[in-house]
Amino acid sequence: RKFVPFYLIFGEEQMYIKKYTEKLVTAVAGKEPNDFNFHTFSGDIDLDQFAASLQIVPFMSEYNCVLLSDVFFDNMNSDDLSRFAEITKNSPDTTVLILSIPSKNKSAITAFKKIADKKGVVCEFGILTQVELEKFIAKWANENGKLISHINAAKLISYCGKDMNLLKNEVNKISAYAKGEEITLEDIDKLATVNLESKIFALSDAVLNGNAEK
């Protein structure tokens, strides 16, 4: 129950960012936060409203919680970014500001890391390794009453990439349609959504092998 004034949650693994942002909000503001003590912003935000939300005194609660997620920092000019950073620096100790950035906006992340290092916590969720992802795929398949081999899990990753949200959706989809107890390579070839990168590799292989039909 001891929280710092500022949390920066970012990285490439969006499933973890979303999951732990929700957990932190629940910890600070409760499962059903009220409008007095919980304020959310996303997209193009009004900096005046944002500044005012940070200064609100908690009502029947220990903390005022402000959540920013999926903010369009790319649309801000340098003056807006500087003002945003200044507002963030001056938030009172009774407010817990959570900045959740499921993106690769390096300029915004660098600026807010400096603030978080001084008055808060920085948490980065990177892409999981191949082995870790294969374990998750096996777990998700098992939750759907299916088995999947290490080789086939790796094949699914090669088709879909390493985004956990996408992989989980693909496992759920394939599990629903697979007839046997085990997800086969045939199931994956027939049903998996192949990402653009994998399509480009397949195209390159076909060109190099002189396979015009493929």
N, C-alpha and C positions, 0 to 999 in steps of 0.2 A: 504493500500500500504506500510505498514511497516512490513518487514519480518526479522526474526532472522536467524542467519547463519546455524542453524541445526534443522531439524525436525525428530523425531523418531516416526513412525506410526506402531503400531504392535497390535497383539491380535489374538483371535480365530475366530472373525467374519470377514471372508474374503471379503464378499460383501461390508461392510462399509470401510474396509481398501482400497480396490480398488477404490471405489467411491470417497473417500475424498483425496486419493493420487492424483487422476486425477484432482479434483477440485483445489488442492493446486498448482499442476504443471501449470494449466491454469492461476491461479492468478499470479504466479511468472513470467512465461515465455510467456503467451499469448495463444490464441486458436491454433495458428499455429506457434509454436516456431521454430526459425531457428537453423541451425547446429552450428553457432558460439557461441550461448548462451545457448544451451540445450544439455546435454550429459547424456546418459543412460547406465547403467551397470546391468547385471544380470548373474546368474549362477556362474561359476568360473571366477573371474575377474583378470585382470592384474593390480597389485598394482601400478606399474610405470605409466600406463595410467590413472589410477584413480587419483593419486597424481597430474599429469599434468593437468587434466581436472579442478581440483579445483582452480588452479592458473591462469586460463585464465581470461583475463580482458574483461569485457562485451563490446560488439560492438553494438553501436546504441541501447542500452538497459541499464536499471538501474542495472540489476542483471545477473549474470551467474548462471544457474540452473543445478544442477547435481542430477540425480535420480538413486538410487540403489534399485532394487526390486528383490525379490526371489534370493538373493545372497546365494551361497552354503557355509555358514560359517562352516558347519560340516566338509568340506574338508580342512579347514585351520588349520595349526598347531599353537601352542602358539605364535611362533615368528611372523607369518603372522598376527595373530589377534592383537598382540601388535603394529605392524607396521601400520595396518589398523586404529587402534584407534589413533595413533600418527598423521597420515596423517589427520584424521578427526579433531583433536584438532587444527591443524595449518592452517585450511582453512581460507582465507581472508574474511572480512566482505562484500565484493562485490559478494561473492558466497553464494547461498542458497543450502545447501545439504539436500536432502530428502531421508531418509532411511526407506523404506517400507518393513516390515517383516511379511508377512502373514503366520507365523509359530509359533512353540513353542520352538524355540531355546533359552533356558533360559540363557545360558552362554553369548551369543552374546548380548542379550537384556540387561542383567545386566551391561555389560561393557559400552554399548552405552547410557544407561540411565544416567550414571554418567556424561558423556560428555554433554548430552542434558540438564541435570539439571543446568549445569554451563553456557552454551552458546546457549540454544535453548528451544525447546518445546517437551514434551513427550505426545503422545496421544494413549491411549489403547482402543481398541474396543473389549469388551467381548461378550460372547454369550448372546443373549436376553432371557428374561424370557418367560415362557410358554404363559402367557397372551399377551405379546407384539407380540410374533410370531403368535398367533391366529388372532390378529388384522391385521397383515400383510397378512396372508393367505386370510382373508375375503376381504381385499383391492384388492389383486391380482385377486381373483375370480371375483370380481365386475368389474375390468378392462376388464375381458374376457366375460362380460355379464352374469355371473353366481352368484348364492348365495351359501353359505356354512354355515352350523350350527356350533356353538361353539363345539359341541360334535364331529362332523366330522373333524373339523380342528384339534382338539386334537388327533384324531385317525391318521390323516396324519402325525403329528409330531411323534407319537409313532412308526410309520412305518419307517419314513425317517430320523429321528434325527432332530437336531436344526440348521443345516447349511442352511443359508438363500438362497444361490445360488441354492442348491439342491431343497429346498422347493418351490422356485419360479418356477423352471423348471417343477416340478411335478404338480403344480397348473395349469400352462399353458397347459401342456400335457393333464391332466384330463379334463380341461375345453373344450379343442378342441374335445374330444371324448364323453363327457357326453351329453346325448340326451335331458334331461330335463332342466328346468331353474335352478335347484339346484343340486349341486354336492352331490351325495348320498354315503352312506357307501358301497353300491355295486360297484359304480364307483371306489372308493378308493381301495377296495379289489381286483378289477379286474386289475387296471392299475398302482397303486403306486409301485414304486421301493422300496422294503423292504431292509433296511441296515443290515449289518452282525450282529450288536448288537441285533436288533429285532428278527432276525432269531434264534439267540442263546437262547433268552428268550423263544421263541415259542417252540424250541426243548426241553428246560428244562421243560416247562409246560407239554409237551406231555409225556416225560419220567416219570415225577412225577404222572401223571394221568393214566399211563399205556396204553397210546394210541399209540400202535406200528405202526398202519397204518399211522397216521399223521407224 
